[in-house]
Amino acid sequence: MTLENISTEIKNGVLVVTINRPEKLNALNKQTIEELHETLVDAENDKEIKSLIITGAGQKAFVAGADIAEFADYSVEQGKQLSSIGHFKIFNFIENYSKPIIAAINGFALGGGLELAMACHFRIASDNAKMGLPEVSLGVIPGYGGTQRLAQLVGKGKAFEMIVTADMINAQDAYKWGLVNYVTTQEELLNKCFDITSKIASKSPVAIRTAIKVINSGYNNKLNGYEVEIEEFGKSFGTADFKEGVSAFLEKRKANFPGN
Ligand code: COA
């Protein structure tokens, strides 16, 4: 697939994925969703890529939401499809991805843009960023996981307030509320992400993949996170990464994880 709305760059085992429609503030239209999905599928199979960063092109926006012009005349059935395809191809896909994905929020993250950032494993914002779920202003509700993930991240009370008022919050408030892990200048945003991805790169890919799965299982009401943890903790002892990690510690050397 030729990518028109997504650009990618690999740096030291990190895939930087840029949503690239700055003239529309990087709004997520169908094509962008397809391209992002394809990019993520390819990166999952690429052993060289240890982690990903998702950001937006330009100085102004991370992603200003789903493309409003595209869904303006949708029917009830089309609205439902839009949401379910988005969950399947992007939002749940990212949350359950086997490699850590960081959202580098470089400006407006609104509606589907904040939902994209919230599906990522964690978020770092630049100090100009503005975040919100303004869907009720358009007569709809958040449909890409926002009603669920915002409450998980900031608590139910703040989530209710943000969703029913449609207010945007700034990066400092997002930090205080736990929606983003760090705030930097716009110039420093990717460097801060790279500081973190360089730590991830030296760790066991298998243990990281398992940790993502187990953390998420605690938010799945069909599963018991503690039981999944016991199971997966046990399985870790059968991996080559475990043998290497423990041997390296005992031999006082740096581990070189095979990733299986
Ligand atoms: N969908 C489609 N196009 C969008 C968009 C979206 N979610 N957000 C911005 N754009 C487009 C604008 O239509 C405009 O296109 P045009 O130049 O062809 O008219 C361009 O991006 C620039 O946006 P503009 O509104 O002129 O910038 P601004 O600085 O005045 O305002 C925002 C910035 C983010 C406050 C404003 O664009 C906005 O409110 N966007 C919609 C946010 C939203 O409701 N998202 C949830 C969608 S479910």
py3Dmol code that shows the C-alpha trace and the ligand (Angstrom):
import py3Dmol

protein = """\
ATOM      1  CA  MET A   1       0.000   0.000   0.000  1.00  0.00           C
ATOM      2  CA  THR A   2       1.373   3.440  -0.908  1.00  0.00           C
ATOM      3  CA  LEU A   3       1.235   5.649   2.149  1.00  0.00           C
ATOM      4  CA  GLU A   4      -0.137   9.130   1.524  1.00  0.00           C
ATOM      5  CA  ASN A   5      -1.261  10.212   4.972  1.00  0.00           C
ATOM      6  CA  ILE A   6       1.289   8.403   7.117  1.00  0.00           C
ATOM      7  CA  SER A   7       5.038   8.839   7.084  1.00  0.00           C
ATOM      8  CA  THR A   8       7.461   6.598   8.930  1.00  0.00           C
ATOM      9  CA  GLU A   9      11.064   6.682   9.997  1.00  0.00           C
ATOM     10  CA  ILE A  10      13.128   4.105  11.896  1.00  0.00           C
ATOM     11  CA  LYS A  11      15.648   5.415  14.431  1.00  0.00           C
ATOM     12  CA  ASN A  12      17.619   2.999  16.601  1.00  0.00           C
ATOM     13  CA  GLY A  13      14.922   0.330  16.514  1.00  0.00           C
ATOM     14  CA  VAL A  14      12.084   2.812  17.085  1.00  0.00           C
ATOM     15  CA  LEU A  15       9.468   3.351  14.408  1.00  0.00           C
ATOM     16  CA  VAL A  16       8.269   6.951  14.415  1.00  0.00           C
ATOM     17  CA  VAL A  17       4.843   7.024  12.780  1.00  0.00           C
ATOM     18  CA  THR A  18       3.628  10.491  11.773  1.00  0.00           C
ATOM     19  CA  ILE A  19      -0.003  11.143  10.871  1.00  0.00           C
ATOM     20  CA  ASN A  20       0.576  13.433   7.945  1.00  0.00           C
ATOM     21  CA  ARG A  21      -2.454  15.507   6.874  1.00  0.00           C
ATOM     22  CA  PRO A  22      -1.456  18.823   8.446  1.00  0.00           C
ATOM     23  CA  GLU A  23      -3.806  20.841   6.215  1.00  0.00           C
ATOM     24  CA  LYS A  24      -6.703  19.011   7.968  1.00  0.00           C
ATOM     25  CA  LEU A  25      -4.950  18.998  11.353  1.00  0.00           C
ATOM     26  CA  ASN A  26      -4.193  15.300  10.801  1.00  0.00           C
ATOM     27  CA  ALA A  27      -7.876  14.314  11.090  1.00  0.00           C
ATOM     28  CA  LEU A  28      -8.417  10.564  10.800  1.00  0.00           C
ATOM     29  CA  ASN A  29     -10.251   9.768   7.593  1.00  0.00           C
ATOM     30  CA  LYS A  30     -10.836   6.212   6.368  1.00  0.00           C
ATOM     31  CA  GLN A  31      -7.697   6.184   4.283  1.00  0.00           C
ATOM     32  CA  THR A  32      -5.522   7.289   7.185  1.00  0.00           C
ATOM     33  CA  ILE A  33      -7.032   4.575   9.373  1.00  0.00           C
ATOM     34  CA  GLU A  34      -6.241   1.936   6.715  1.00  0.00           C
ATOM     35  CA  GLU A  35      -2.706   3.236   6.272  1.00  0.00           C
ATOM     36  CA  LEU A  36      -2.078   3.355  10.006  1.00  0.00           C
ATOM     37  CA  HIS A  37      -3.382  -0.201  10.389  1.00  0.00           C
ATOM     38  CA  GLU A  38      -1.119  -1.489   7.592  1.00  0.00           C
ATOM     39  CA  THR A  39       1.869   0.329   9.097  1.00  0.00           C
ATOM     40  CA  LEU A  40       1.227  -1.241  12.497  1.00  0.00           C
ATOM     41  CA  VAL A  41       0.785  -4.733  11.044  1.00  0.00           C
ATOM     42  CA  ASP A  42       4.100  -4.468   9.170  1.00  0.00           C
ATOM     43  CA  ALA A  43       5.936  -3.097  12.213  1.00  0.00           C
ATOM     44  CA  GLU A  44       4.629  -5.888  14.438  1.00  0.00           C
ATOM     45  CA  ASN A  45       6.334  -8.462  12.200  1.00  0.00           C
ATOM     46  CA  ASP A  46       9.598  -6.530  11.999  1.00  0.00           C
ATOM     47  CA  LYS A  47      12.023  -7.853  14.627  1.00  0.00           C
ATOM     48  CA  GLU A  48      14.243  -4.788  14.324  1.00  0.00           C
ATOM     49  CA  ILE A  49      11.467  -2.543  15.658  1.00  0.00           C
ATOM     50  CA  LYS A  50      11.333  -2.636  19.451  1.00  0.00           C
ATOM     51  CA  SER A  51       8.877   0.205  20.094  1.00  0.00           C
ATOM     52  CA  LEU A  52       6.853   2.847  18.287  1.00  0.00           C
ATOM     53  CA  ILE A  53       6.074   6.530  18.646  1.00  0.00           C
ATOM     54  CA  ILE A  54       2.944   8.015  17.082  1.00  0.00           C
ATOM     55  CA  THR A  55       2.874  11.749  16.479  1.00  0.00           C
ATOM     56  CA  GLY A  56       1.278  14.353  14.194  1.00  0.00           C
ATOM     57  CA  ALA A  57       2.797  16.358  11.350  1.00  0.00           C
ATOM     58  CA  GLY A  58       3.278  20.098  11.831  1.00  0.00           C
ATOM     59  CA  GLN A  59       3.393  22.312  14.899  1.00  0.00           C
ATOM     60  CA  LYS A  60      -0.313  22.590  15.532  1.00  0.00           C
ATOM     61  CA  ALA A  61      -1.970  19.221  15.876  1.00  0.00           C
ATOM     62  CA  PHE A  62      -1.406  15.656  16.966  1.00  0.00           C
ATOM     63  CA  VAL A  63      -4.789  14.621  15.520  1.00  0.00           C
ATOM     64  CA  ALA A  64      -7.865  16.914  15.610  1.00  0.00           C
ATOM     65  CA  GLY A  65     -10.282  13.979  15.570  1.00  0.00           C
ATOM     66  CA  ALA A  66     -12.118  11.746  13.187  1.00  0.00           C
ATOM     67  CA  ASP A  67     -12.699  13.433   9.837  1.00  0.00           C
ATOM     68  CA  ILE A  68     -15.967  15.290  10.411  1.00  0.00           C
ATOM     69  CA  ALA A  69     -16.526  16.018   6.697  1.00  0.00           C
ATOM     70  CA  GLU A  70     -16.302  12.318   5.904  1.00  0.00           C
ATOM     71  CA  PHE A  71     -18.968  11.154   8.370  1.00  0.00           C
ATOM     72  CA  ALA A  72     -21.271  14.193   8.049  1.00  0.00           C
ATOM     73  CA  ASP A  73     -24.059  12.295   6.229  1.00  0.00           C
ATOM     74  CA  TYR A  74     -23.589   8.825   7.704  1.00  0.00           C
ATOM     75  CA  SER A  75     -26.596   6.668   8.652  1.00  0.00           C
ATOM     76  CA  VAL A  76     -26.997   4.854  11.988  1.00  0.00           C
ATOM     77  CA  GLU A  77     -25.560   1.683  10.441  1.00  0.00           C
ATOM     78  CA  GLN A  78     -22.590   3.527   8.923  1.00  0.00           C
ATOM     79  CA  GLY A  79     -21.907   5.233  12.256  1.00  0.00           C
ATOM     80  CA  LYS A  80     -21.804   1.867  13.996  1.00  0.00           C
ATOM     81  CA  GLN A  81     -19.463   0.476  11.316  1.00  0.00           C
ATOM     82  CA  LEU A  82     -17.177   3.508  11.605  1.00  0.00           C
ATOM     83  CA  SER A  83     -16.808   2.896  15.309  1.00  0.00           C
ATOM     84  CA  SER A  84     -16.401  -0.871  15.175  1.00  0.00           C
ATOM     85  CA  ILE A  85     -13.889  -0.850  12.308  1.00  0.00           C
ATOM     86  CA  GLY A  86     -11.902   1.849  14.134  1.00  0.00           C
ATOM     87  CA  HIS A  87     -11.860  -0.194  17.360  1.00  0.00           C
ATOM     88  CA  PHE A  88     -10.738  -3.287  15.506  1.00  0.00           C
ATOM     89  CA  LYS A  89      -8.126  -1.750  13.183  1.00  0.00           C
ATOM     90  CA  ILE A  90      -6.640   0.972  15.365  1.00  0.00           C
ATOM     91  CA  PHE A  91      -7.736   1.532  18.919  1.00  0.00           C
ATOM     92  CA  ASN A  92      -7.997  -2.001  20.350  1.00  0.00           C
ATOM     93  CA  PHE A  93      -5.239  -3.040  17.987  1.00  0.00           C
ATOM     94  CA  ILE A  94      -2.855  -0.471  19.480  1.00  0.00           C
ATOM     95  CA  GLU A  95      -3.867  -1.163  23.076  1.00  0.00           C
ATOM     96  CA  ASN A  96      -3.112  -4.862  22.602  1.00  0.00           C
ATOM     97  CA  TYR A  97      -0.045  -4.369  20.432  1.00  0.00           C
ATOM     98  CA  SER A  98       2.939  -6.543  21.309  1.00  0.00           C
ATOM     99  CA  LYS A  99       5.428  -3.633  21.393  1.00  0.00           C
ATOM    100  CA  PRO A 100       5.119  -0.435  23.455  1.00  0.00           C
ATOM    101  CA  ILE A 101       3.567   2.477  21.591  1.00  0.00           C
ATOM    102  CA  ILE A 102       4.018   6.022  22.919  1.00  0.00           C
ATOM    103  CA  ALA A 103       1.811   8.901  21.803  1.00  0.00           C
ATOM    104  CA  ALA A 104       3.880  12.068  21.323  1.00  0.00           C
ATOM    105  CA  ILE A 105       1.112  14.668  21.567  1.00  0.00           C
ATOM    106  CA  ASN A 106       2.506  17.678  19.731  1.00  0.00           C
ATOM    107  CA  GLY A 107      -0.622  19.873  19.627  1.00  0.00           C
ATOM    108  CA  PHE A 108      -4.413  19.415  19.479  1.00  0.00           C
ATOM    109  CA  ALA A 109      -5.496  15.882  20.440  1.00  0.00           C
ATOM    110  CA  LEU A 110      -9.248  16.054  20.113  1.00  0.00           C
ATOM    111  CA  GLY A 111     -11.951  13.421  19.757  1.00  0.00           C
ATOM    112  CA  GLY A 112     -10.470  10.501  17.829  1.00  0.00           C
ATOM    113  CA  GLY A 113      -7.068  12.144  18.297  1.00  0.00           C
ATOM    114  CA  LEU A 114      -7.227  11.919  22.077  1.00  0.00           C
ATOM    115  CA  GLU A 115      -8.741   8.450  21.709  1.00  0.00           C
ATOM    116  CA  LEU A 116      -5.748   7.461  19.580  1.00  0.00           C
ATOM    117  CA  ALA A 117      -3.374   8.824  22.219  1.00  0.00           C
ATOM    118  CA  MET A 118      -5.303   7.031  24.987  1.00  0.00           C
ATOM    119  CA  ALA A 119      -5.133   3.704  23.138  1.00  0.00           C
ATOM    120  CA  CYS A 120      -1.322   4.025  23.168  1.00  0.00           C
ATOM    121  CA  HIS A 121       0.462   2.541  26.170  1.00  0.00           C
ATOM    122  CA  PHE A 122       1.360   5.989  27.465  1.00  0.00           C
ATOM    123  CA  ARG A 123       1.483   9.610  26.430  1.00  0.00           C
ATOM    124  CA  ILE A 124       3.955  12.487  26.447  1.00  0.00           C
ATOM    125  CA  ALA A 125       2.712  15.966  25.563  1.00  0.00           C
ATOM    126  CA  SER A 126       4.358  19.166  24.424  1.00  0.00           C
ATOM    127  CA  ASP A 127       3.461  22.266  26.414  1.00  0.00           C
ATOM    128  CA  ASN A 128       1.276  23.672  23.612  1.00  0.00           C
ATOM    129  CA  ALA A 129      -0.933  20.563  23.506  1.00  0.00           C
ATOM    130  CA  LYS A 130      -4.689  20.776  24.061  1.00  0.00           C
ATOM    131  CA  MET A 131      -6.726  17.674  24.757  1.00  0.00           C
ATOM    132  CA  GLY A 132     -10.442  16.994  24.792  1.00  0.00           C
ATOM    133  CA  LEU A 133     -13.362  14.871  23.696  1.00  0.00           C
ATOM    134  CA  PRO A 134     -15.610  17.507  22.053  1.00  0.00           C
ATOM    135  CA  GLU A 135     -18.001  15.038  20.352  1.00  0.00           C
ATOM    136  CA  VAL A 136     -21.130  16.160  22.249  1.00  0.00           C
ATOM    137  CA  SER A 137     -20.702  19.559  20.542  1.00  0.00           C
ATOM    138  CA  LEU A 138     -21.398  17.705  17.287  1.00  0.00           C
ATOM    139  CA  GLY A 139     -24.325  15.707  18.678  1.00  0.00           C
ATOM    140  CA  VAL A 140     -22.428  12.427  18.952  1.00  0.00           C
ATOM    141  CA  ILE A 141     -20.459  10.685  21.674  1.00  0.00           C
ATOM    142  CA  PRO A 142     -16.837   9.506  21.601  1.00  0.00           C
ATOM    143  CA  GLY A 143     -16.874   6.319  19.506  1.00  0.00           C
ATOM    144  CA  TYR A 144     -13.278   5.182  19.456  1.00  0.00           C
ATOM    145  CA  GLY A 145     -13.017   4.027  23.072  1.00  0.00           C
ATOM    146  CA  GLY A 146     -13.005   7.469  24.710  1.00  0.00           C
ATOM    147  CA  THR A 147     -15.912   6.815  27.065  1.00  0.00           C
ATOM    148  CA  GLN A 148     -14.002   3.885  28.537  1.00  0.00           C
ATOM    149  CA  ARG A 149     -10.321   4.807  28.369  1.00  0.00           C
ATOM    150  CA  LEU A 150     -10.673   8.382  29.617  1.00  0.00           C
ATOM    151  CA  ALA A 151     -12.345   7.164  32.803  1.00  0.00           C
ATOM    152  CA  GLN A 152      -9.622   4.527  33.256  1.00  0.00           C
ATOM    153  CA  LEU A 153      -6.912   7.171  32.986  1.00  0.00           C
ATOM    154  CA  VAL A 154      -8.305  10.201  34.818  1.00  0.00           C
ATOM    155  CA  GLY A 155     -11.119   8.660  36.908  1.00  0.00           C
ATOM    156  CA  LYS A 156     -14.855   8.735  36.328  1.00  0.00           C
ATOM    157  CA  GLY A 157     -15.526  12.224  37.678  1.00  0.00           C
ATOM    158  CA  LYS A 158     -12.995  14.039  35.478  1.00  0.00           C
ATOM    159  CA  ALA A 159     -14.028  11.895  32.492  1.00  0.00           C
ATOM    160  CA  PHE A 160     -17.675  12.852  32.962  1.00  0.00           C
ATOM    161  CA  GLU A 161     -16.706  16.509  33.189  1.00  0.00           C
ATOM    162  CA  MET A 162     -14.510  16.456  30.074  1.00  0.00           C
ATOM    163  CA  ILE A 163     -17.034  14.529  27.987  1.00  0.00           C
ATOM    164  CA  VAL A 164     -20.226  16.381  28.944  1.00  0.00           C
ATOM    165  CA  THR A 165     -18.684  19.881  28.798  1.00  0.00           C
ATOM    166  CA  ALA A 166     -16.566  19.109  25.690  1.00  0.00           C
ATOM    167  CA  ASP A 167     -13.895  21.331  27.285  1.00  0.00           C
ATOM    168  CA  MET A 168     -10.270  21.069  26.245  1.00  0.00           C
ATOM    169  CA  ILE A 169      -7.576  20.807  28.894  1.00  0.00           C
ATOM    170  CA  ASN A 170      -3.995  21.976  28.590  1.00  0.00           C
ATOM    171  CA  ALA A 171      -0.865  19.855  28.925  1.00  0.00           C
ATOM    172  CA  GLN A 172      -0.220  20.821  32.569  1.00  0.00           C
ATOM    173  CA  ASP A 173      -3.723  19.786  33.645  1.00  0.00           C
ATOM    174  CA  ALA A 174      -3.401  16.584  31.614  1.00  0.00           C
ATOM    175  CA  TYR A 175      -0.177  15.881  33.525  1.00  0.00           C
ATOM    176  CA  LYS A 176      -1.793  16.626  36.898  1.00  0.00           C
ATOM    177  CA  TRP A 177      -4.697  14.331  36.063  1.00  0.00           C
ATOM    178  CA  GLY A 178      -2.466  11.452  34.908  1.00  0.00           C
ATOM    179  CA  LEU A 179      -3.538  11.642  31.277  1.00  0.00           C
ATOM    180  CA  VAL A 180       0.057  12.248  30.148  1.00  0.00           C
ATOM    181  CA  ASN A 181       3.249  11.016  31.811  1.00  0.00           C
ATOM    182  CA  TYR A 182       5.459  14.017  30.992  1.00  0.00           C
ATOM    183  CA  VAL A 183       5.246  17.497  29.479  1.00  0.00           C
ATOM    184  CA  THR A 184       8.119  18.915  27.423  1.00  0.00           C
ATOM    185  CA  THR A 185       8.701  21.758  25.015  1.00  0.00           C
ATOM    186  CA  GLN A 186       7.707  21.002  21.454  1.00  0.00           C
ATOM    187  CA  GLU A 187      11.406  20.853  20.476  1.00  0.00           C
ATOM    188  CA  GLU A 188      12.175  18.277  23.177  1.00  0.00           C
ATOM    189  CA  LEU A 189       9.115  16.072  22.696  1.00  0.00           C
ATOM    190  CA  LEU A 190      10.641  13.353  20.513  1.00  0.00           C
ATOM    191  CA  ASN A 191      13.905  13.367  22.492  1.00  0.00           C
ATOM    192  CA  LYS A 192      11.962  12.649  25.680  1.00  0.00           C
ATOM    193  CA  CYS A 193      10.233   9.771  23.881  1.00  0.00           C
ATOM    194  CA  PHE A 194      13.609   8.473  22.666  1.00  0.00           C
ATOM    195  CA  ASP A 195      14.985   8.563  26.247  1.00  0.00           C
ATOM    196  CA  ILE A 196      12.251   6.123  27.171  1.00  0.00           C
ATOM    197  CA  THR A 197      12.456   3.945  24.050  1.00  0.00           C
ATOM    198  CA  SER A 198      16.215   3.524  24.591  1.00  0.00           C
ATOM    199  CA  LYS A 199      15.434   1.932  27.963  1.00  0.00           C
ATOM    200  CA  ILE A 200      12.819  -0.336  26.386  1.00  0.00           C
ATOM    201  CA  ALA A 201      15.308  -1.434  23.685  1.00  0.00           C
ATOM    202  CA  SER A 202      17.627  -3.127  26.202  1.00  0.00           C
ATOM    203  CA  LYS A 203      14.858  -5.151  27.871  1.00  0.00           C
ATOM    204  CA  SER A 204      13.316  -8.535  27.027  1.00  0.00           C
ATOM    205  CA  PRO A 205      10.844  -8.214  24.113  1.00  0.00           C
ATOM    206  CA  VAL A 206       8.997 -11.327  25.313  1.00  0.00           C
ATOM    207  CA  ALA A 207       8.612 -10.020  28.868  1.00  0.00           C
ATOM    208  CA  ILE A 208       7.470  -6.628  27.558  1.00  0.00           C
ATOM    209  CA  ARG A 209       4.878  -8.240  25.262  1.00  0.00           C
ATOM    210  CA  THR A 210       3.641 -10.353  28.166  1.00  0.00           C
ATOM    211  CA  ALA A 211       3.491  -7.383  30.546  1.00  0.00           C
ATOM    212  CA  ILE A 212       1.319  -5.465  28.050  1.00  0.00           C
ATOM    213  CA  LYS A 213      -1.025  -8.448  27.766  1.00  0.00           C
ATOM    214  CA  VAL A 214      -1.312  -8.939  31.523  1.00  0.00           C
ATOM    215  CA  ILE A 215      -1.802  -5.253  32.372  1.00  0.00           C
ATOM    216  CA  ASN A 216      -4.587  -5.057  29.771  1.00  0.00           C
ATOM    217  CA  SER A 217      -6.217  -8.233  31.089  1.00  0.00           C
ATOM    218  CA  GLY A 218      -7.034  -6.397  34.322  1.00  0.00           C
ATOM    219  CA  TYR A 219      -9.212  -3.996  32.318  1.00  0.00           C
ATOM    220  CA  ASN A 220     -11.057  -6.790  30.517  1.00  0.00           C
ATOM    221  CA  ASN A 221     -14.104  -7.720  32.563  1.00  0.00           C
ATOM    222  CA  LYS A 222     -14.152 -11.225  31.117  1.00  0.00           C
ATOM    223  CA  LEU A 223     -10.740 -11.968  32.644  1.00  0.00           C
ATOM    224  CA  ASN A 224      -9.181 -11.996  36.093  1.00  0.00           C
ATOM    225  CA  GLY A 225      -5.918 -10.044  35.825  1.00  0.00           C
ATOM    226  CA  TYR A 226      -4.358 -11.823  38.805  1.00  0.00           C
ATOM    227  CA  GLU A 227      -5.051 -15.251  37.300  1.00  0.00           C
ATOM    228  CA  VAL A 228      -3.639 -14.173  33.940  1.00  0.00           C
ATOM    229  CA  GLU A 229      -0.574 -12.838  35.779  1.00  0.00           C
ATOM    230  CA  ILE A 230       0.034 -16.182  37.544  1.00  0.00           C
ATOM    231  CA  GLU A 231      -0.263 -18.046  34.237  1.00  0.00           C
ATOM    232  CA  GLU A 232       1.987 -15.682  32.289  1.00  0.00           C
ATOM    233  CA  PHE A 233       4.538 -15.333  35.094  1.00  0.00           C
ATOM    234  CA  GLY A 234       4.910 -19.127  35.018  1.00  0.00           C
ATOM    235  CA  LYS A 235       5.267 -19.189  31.235  1.00  0.00           C
ATOM    236  CA  SER A 236       8.098 -16.638  31.421  1.00  0.00           C
ATOM    237  CA  PHE A 237      10.303 -19.318  32.971  1.00  0.00           C
ATOM    238  CA  GLY A 238      10.141 -21.283  29.719  1.00  0.00           C
ATOM    239  CA  THR A 239      11.447 -18.494  27.477  1.00  0.00           C
ATOM    240  CA  ALA A 240      14.915 -18.055  26.039  1.00  0.00           C
ATOM    241  CA  ASP A 241      14.759 -14.406  27.145  1.00  0.00           C
ATOM    242  CA  PHE A 242      14.415 -15.539  30.773  1.00  0.00           C
ATOM    243  CA  LYS A 243      17.399 -17.891  30.491  1.00  0.00           C
ATOM    244  CA  GLU A 244      19.474 -15.086  28.949  1.00  0.00           C
ATOM    245  CA  GLY A 245      18.339 -12.413  31.424  1.00  0.00           C
ATOM    246  CA  VAL A 246      19.134 -14.515  34.479  1.00  0.00           C
ATOM    247  CA  SER A 247      22.438 -15.837  33.045  1.00  0.00           C
ATOM    248  CA  ALA A 248      23.539 -12.307  32.208  1.00  0.00           C
ATOM    249  CA  PHE A 249      22.767 -11.135  35.752  1.00  0.00           C
ATOM    250  CA  LEU A 250      24.666 -14.031  37.347  1.00  0.00           C
ATOM    251  CA  GLU A 251      27.596 -13.597  34.958  1.00  0.00           C
ATOM    252  CA  LYS A 252      27.620  -9.817  35.612  1.00  0.00           C
ATOM    253  CA  ARG A 253      27.219  -8.903  31.953  1.00  0.00           C
ATOM    254  CA  LYS A 254      24.640  -7.072  29.837  1.00  0.00           C
ATOM    255  CA  ALA A 255      21.797  -9.262  28.597  1.00  0.00           C
ATOM    256  CA  ASN A 256      21.445  -9.838  24.881  1.00  0.00           C
ATOM    257  CA  PHE A 257      17.855 -11.006  24.572  1.00  0.00           C
ATOM    258  CA  PRO A 258      16.996 -13.338  21.677  1.00  0.00           C
ATOM    259  CA  GLY A 259      13.345 -12.206  21.802  1.00  0.00           C
ATOM    260  CA  ASN A 260      11.701 -15.611  22.228  1.00  0.00           C
TER     261      ASN A 260
END
"""
ligand_1 = """\
48
COA
N -12.254 16.750 10.682
C -12.099 17.273 9.454
N -11.434 18.426 9.216
C -10.888 19.049 10.284
C -10.991 18.545 11.581
C -11.711 17.340 11.760
N -11.851 16.754 12.953
N -10.365 19.387 12.433
C -9.865 20.379 11.671
N -10.182 20.173 10.378
C -9.836 21.006 9.219
C -10.684 22.264 9.159
O -11.946 21.978 8.560
C -9.803 23.154 8.318
O -9.929 22.746 6.964
P -10.137 23.867 5.808
O -8.905 24.742 5.911
O -10.187 23.065 4.554
O -11.387 24.591 6.153
C -8.397 22.789 8.770
O -8.516 21.490 9.359
C -7.824 23.733 9.817
O -8.735 23.796 10.906
P -9.357 25.156 11.479
O -10.640 24.818 12.169
O -9.377 26.189 10.417
O -8.227 25.533 12.544
P -8.425 26.442 13.861
O -7.054 26.730 14.341
O -9.332 27.573 13.589
O -9.160 25.477 14.921
C -9.565 23.389 16.079
C -8.522 24.308 15.396
C -8.845 22.076 16.428
C -10.072 24.043 17.360
C -10.723 23.149 15.102
O -10.199 22.720 13.851
C -11.699 22.078 15.568
O -12.500 22.343 16.443
N -11.670 20.890 14.937
C -12.617 19.844 15.202
C -12.332 19.168 16.517
C -13.364 18.104 16.806
O -14.528 18.379 17.028
N -12.926 16.840 16.819
C -13.753 15.728 17.127
C -14.284 15.113 15.903
S -15.337 13.749 16.285
"""
view = py3Dmol.view(width=600, height=400)
view.addModel(protein, "pdb")
view.setStyle({"model": 0}, {"cartoon": {"style": "trace"}})
view.addModel(ligand_1, "xyz")
view.setStyle({"model": 1}, {"stick": {}})
view.zoomTo()
view.show()
